Amino acid sequence: MNPRSSSEAVAPKKMLLVAACALVDGDGRVLICQRPEGKQLAGLWEFPGGKVEPGETPEAALIRELKEELGIEVAQACLAPFVFASHSYDDFHLLMPLYLCRRWEGFVQQLEHKALAWVRPDRMGEYPMPPADEPLAAYLRDLL
């Protein structure tokens, strides 16, 4: 028996699946992107990636998003699953797998973000990040 009455029941939150990527260059730096003005969490720094569309795999979403956001081509074989974040925001719950990628084709371009930065993992704490991204940065510090 549920101890809550029907008036106290909490409405389930929408689950949002977002795939993210830690692009790692030859010097061990990771690319982070600053969210543009007008978007939720504007000004904060995040890993590139985006929403997984219905019928799409997280890997396919990343390949698409990295092309749209940064102008680079990434092969699925170059995306290594690393860790994931599970974070509850006010109006939705975010599930975000983070992939590592050390190989891509093309040059990283600033196509959709306010700014880009190649950052050593031990310096990521200097960049304000959304709550779901912060623990991912800690895992990268431990790995790299």
N, C-alpha and C positions, 0 to 999 in steps of 0.2 A: 504494500500500500504506500502510495506517495504521500509524504507528510505535508506537502504544500497543497493549499486549496487551489481550485482552478483560477481564481482571481490573482494568485501569486505566481502562476506558471510563467516561466521565462520563455519568451519567443525565441526559437532557434535563429541563430545568425546565419547569414549567407556565407558559404565557404568559397573563398577565392583562391584559385591555384595560379601562382605566378612563378615562372622559372627565371632564375638569375644565373649570371656567369661571372666568375673571377678570371678575367683575362690576365695572364701572368707573362711578363716580358722576360727577355734573357737576363736581365739584372735582378729578377725576383720581385719586381714592383707589380702592383695590381692596379688595374684601371677602375676608378670610381667616377661616377657622373653626378653632376649637380642638377636636381630637378628644376625645371623651368618655372617661371612665374605663371600663375594662373592654374597650376595643377595642385592637387592635394599634396601636402608636405613640401611645398615649393621651397627651394633653397637648401634642402637637405641633400646629403651625398648618399648615393646608393650604387649597388652593382647593376650593370646593364642587364636588361631582360624585359620581360613583360608577361601579360596575361596569356594563359593557355586557353585557346579558343576551343569550343566544343568539337570533339572528334580529332583534336590535335594532341600529339605527344609533347611532353615538356621539351624534349630535344628539338623537335620540329619548330616549336614556338621560339626557342632560343636562336635557332638558325635564322628564322624569319626576322626576329627582333634585332639581332646583331647586324643584319643587313640594313634594316630600316633606320636604326639609331646611329650606327657607327660606320656603315658602308663597307663592312668586311664580310668575307665568305668564310664560313666555318663548316667543316665536315663533321657529321655526327660522330665518327670514330674519334674525333679530337675532343669530345666533351666527356669528361670523367665525372660521374656523380661523386660529390664530396660530403655534404652535410645538408640538413634542412632546418628551416625555421618554422615554428608553429606559434603564431601570435594572434591574440584576440584584440582587435580594435573595437571602437564603440559600436559600429554598425555592420561589421563583417569579421570573419575569422580568416586569417591569411595562412596558407600553407605554401612555403617557398623552398623548393630544392635549389641548392647552389651547386653548380658544376664548375670544375676547373678546366681551363683551356690554355694551352701553351703554344698552339699552332693555328694560324689563320692566314688567309690570303687577302692582300690589300693593305691599305694604310688606314688606321683608325682616324675617323673624321667626326667632328662635332656637328651632327645633323639635327638633333632634337633636344639636346640638353643645354643648359645655361653655360656649363663649363665641364671640362674633363681634367682629371689629374691622375698621373701615374705615381702611386704612393707605396712606400715600403710598409709592409704589414704592421710593424711596430710603431708607425706614425699615424695609423688610421684613426686613432682616438682623437686626433687633432681636427678631424672633420666631423661635424654633427651629422648623424645618420638617423633614419627612421628606426623606431624601436625594434622592428623585426630584423633589421640588418646588423645592428650592433653585436649580437652574439656571434654572427657569422664571421665578423672581422676578428673576433677573439680566436676562433678556430684557425683562421689563416695565419695569425701571429704564431700559433703553436706549430703549424706545419712548415711555414716558410721561414 
